[in-house]
Amino acid sequence: MRQRATRRRCAPIADGGAHTAILTKAVVLAMLVAGATGAAESWTVTTIAGNGTEGYADGATADTTKFAFLDPKSQPTVWLIGVTVMEDDTTVVLIDNYNQAIRTIDLRTRETTTLVETKEPCEPNKCQCQTDLTADCGDVRRHSKAMQLSGIVGFRSTVYYSNRWNEVERDTSNPAIYMLNLNDNVIRPVRISHTTPTTNITFAPHGLAKGPTNIEVVFTNYGASICMLNTVTGVVKYLAGPALRGLPGEIQGYQDGFGAEVQVASPMGITTDTAQQYSYFVDSVLCNVRRLDLSSFEVTTLVGPRSKLRGSFQCGYADGVGEAIRFTLPSGIAAMAGNRLAVTDIRDQLVRIVDLEDLSSKTIAGLRSVSGWVDGNIPSIIRMNVPSGIAVTSNGGTLVVIDQGSNRVRVMDKECSPFFIVVAGKCVPCNSIACGLGWYRSVCRFDQTDGLCRKCPYQLPIKATWDTNQPNCTWTCEEGYIKTELIGIGGTQECEEGPGRKGKELQLSDQVLIGIIIASALVVICCTLSFTWFFWNKRLWKKRQALVEVTDMTRIQKIIVDVPEIEMGVGVETHERSALSPLLKQSSVVRKGSAMAMHAMGSTRYVGGGGG
């Protein structure tokens, strides 16, 4: 990523130089006011290649290089002269139209070299440039003179470029799209393969852009349609607009929508965003900018008029928002970082930026309808001469413009005003960029426009947390706490209980007390139930034992009565005891039972003796 950084330093204040101090403060104030009024960024235009003379020459400086972007015998046309920036952000590849060459410029060294050129026309049966582009046509590989190169796009070390003079389907002698591998510098034609060949298909690609995948290229077609080419299979798919042959303005019109129902008049430059989700293209006749969804193939007009009227009826110059924006003859377009588009207007001699977030536009270089060649950083002083193709580096910091009318290549480097820094392709106040919780960004200075992240000079107070909304050393107290009053210079603040904090604590104590009382009551109830259950069971146990004793005595008496009468003597006592012994043992009151049994036995013997 390349972006020029301008380092400015404050002028030293001389001892006793009150006037110098006042002047310095005025400069700082002017810078702040400029930033507050929206002048946060500026663009510096510099010529990096081409000395303004039509011709052909490579070299290491702008004064020694020459280009021929226009036919010297004709006036400037509306044809697009393409340029692209490779993924390394340092290699620019462009179309040198009348020289039929593909040339490259190194943004670091500003050196211009030629990749493909035509030194002299190929003659039939002598050079196979027209039919076999891999053939060796001398010391370099060359194109046929019967070509008009236009759009170009490069990615993954491969450059694709178009020949807009191909209007015949499957014209193998004059292919419509070429592929150049930068590793081996070999040109290969992309063989086009239509699924339904017809004679009324116009296939003359203008602008090229990256497609939804790395093997697909989308392009604007001279037949008023937007197409996509599979560079491996050669299959062309019409994404929007008709596939019929016709000149711009004859059968074309204006209509948004899907697929074939879309109508465009003269689509020119096209670009694709970094997410490869949308392609944006300009309609040079309807004077608007439109968007193509690469998934649904829906076309939507973003800025500019929405009407079938052409020319001066709806075209012109006006910055604004949405439909109020006016272009005269838009040509090139490039998707920038920060969700913006750069658009060239070859009739108004302007370079403009469209912000896709609010659909607003602003002019960053040139004065309307005034052509010329003036570099600088003040938009109204800069002069452009038929700005055509435009490309941008990945960070949005450098634009590359083909100045078709002056045969020059110019770059526009973005510079942020003091106290601003580049974030997502836009200049924003440096102090608005947070360093993180517990850190802050030092005040931006002229010699250091991005500030420094420093640790906060104090510890976080108790009952406080860092403020995530404003993380530059700001903190807030937890709920129920407030900041203490800051007294004196250098005083500190803490967090103290707020007005409702004590009431909340008392309320909490009451709740705890009620909880304790309820818990105690539950414990008492449980104990009472336990003791009640215990005593109740004990009472039942005693009743059961008494019942057992009565039952046992009844059985004992019954046994005594049923014992057969035998003679008195030792045997009687022994027999009776042996009969009563088990029952006496089973009784829970053995002692009482034994006494009663012995008493009963005595009575039995007495009765028995009387009977004898």
C-alpha positions, 0 to 999 in steps of 0.5 A: 500500500502506497500513500505519500506522507507529508510531514509538517513541523511547527515554525519555531517561535523566536524569543520575544517573537510575539508576532510569530507566536500569534501567526503560528496560532492563527495557522493552527486555528485555520487548520482546525477550522478547515477540518471542522468544515469538511476539508479533512483531505486534499489530493495532490496531482503529480505527473509521473509519465509522459512529457506531453508530446505524442509519440513512443518512448520508455524512460525513468522520468516523466520528461523522457517518456512519451505516449499516444493515447489519441489518434493524432489525426482525430479529435479526442473521442469518448473511448475509454483508455484503461489503466489498472493497479496490480495487487502489489500496489506499486505496478501500474499497467495501462493501455497506450492506445494508438501505439497498440502497446501495453505498458507498465509504470513502477509507482516507486521509481516512476520508471516506464517500460513496455510489455507488449507493443507494435513497431510495424504492422504484421504482414500476412504469411510473414507474422502470425500476430493476428492468428497466433499471439504466441508466435514470435514477431521479432524482438517483442510481441506485437499487436495488429494495427487493426485494433483499438485497445480499451479496457484493462484489469489485472489480478493474480499476475495476469492482465486482461484487456479488450479490443473494442473493434471486435464486433464479429462473434468468434473472430479468431483473427481479431480476438475481443479479449486478451490475456497477458501473464506478467510472469512470462510476458506471453499474450494469449487470446481468450477464445469466446464461446457462445451457447447460441451463436447468432449474427446479431450479437454485438461483442465489443467490450469496453471497460473490464473489471474483476468478476465474482471469482478469480477466473471471471471478468465482467465487462461493458459491451458496446451493444448496451449490455453488461457481460461476464466472461469465464476466462477458462472456458471462454463462455460469455454470460449476459448479466444485464441488458439485451444481447442485440446488435445496435449503436448506442442510443438506437435501441437502448434506453433507461430501465433498472431491474434484472437481466434482459429487462435492464436498459442501458445506453452506452456503458463505459468504465466498470469496476468491482468492489474488494468483496467482489459483491457489486460491480459499478459502471457509468453510462456515458449517454444517460450520465449516471452511475449504476450498480450491478449485483453479481449474485442476483444480477439486479441493476440499480441507479445510484447517482445521476438522472433516472430518465431516458432523456439524453444529452443536455436535457439531463446531463451537466455538472452538479455536486449533490446527493443522489439523483441531483448529481449531474455528469456531462460525459462520465468515462472511467470509474474505480472502487475505492476503500472507504466505500467510495467511487472515483469517477472521471468526466472527460467532457467536464475535465474533472475527477470526482468522488462519490460516497456510497454511504450517503450517495454524495459527490464532490470534485477533487480535481479540475475546473469544469470545461477548462482543459489544460495541464496543471499539477497541484493540490487545490482542486480549482487550480488543477487542470485536466485534459480529457481524463479517461481511465482511472485506477486506485491502490487498495488503501484508497490513497493513490489514484492513477489517471490517464490524461488522454488529451495531454498524453500523460499519466498522472497520480493523485495522492491523498493527504489528510489535514493536520490532526487527521489520519486515514482510517478505512480510506477516509480522513478522520480526526486522529483523537477520535480513534480510540487506543483501547481501554485504559489508554489514550491518544496524545494530541496530534501534532504537525510532525506526527499526524497519527498521535501516540497511544499512551497508558492512562496516568492513573489507576482505575478507581474502586467501583469504577469501570472504563467507559467503552463509549469514550475509551480515551481514559474516561471512566464511569462509576458502577450502578448506585455510585457517583463521582466525587467532586473534583477539587483544585488543580491536580485533584483526583476523583473517586466513586462514592455511594449515590443518594439511593445507595443507602436506602437500597442497602437498608432495604437489603438488610430488611430483606435479610432479616425477614429471611432469617425470621422465616427460616427460624419459624420453619426450624421451629415448626419442623422441630415441633412436628418431629417431637410430636411424631416421636411422642405419639409413636411412643404412646402407641408403642405402650398401648401395643405392649399392654395389649400384648401382655393381656393377650399373653395372660389370657393364653396362660390361663387357658393353658392352665385350665386345659391341663389334664388332671394328674396326681399331685407331686413333682411331676405336676409342677414340672409338666406345668412349668414346661408347658408355660415356659415358652409363653413366659419367655414371649411375654414382654414382662417376664417377671410379672408373668412368671409371678402370675403363672406361679400363682395360677399353678398353685391354685391348680394344684389346690384344685387338683388335690381336692378332686383326688 
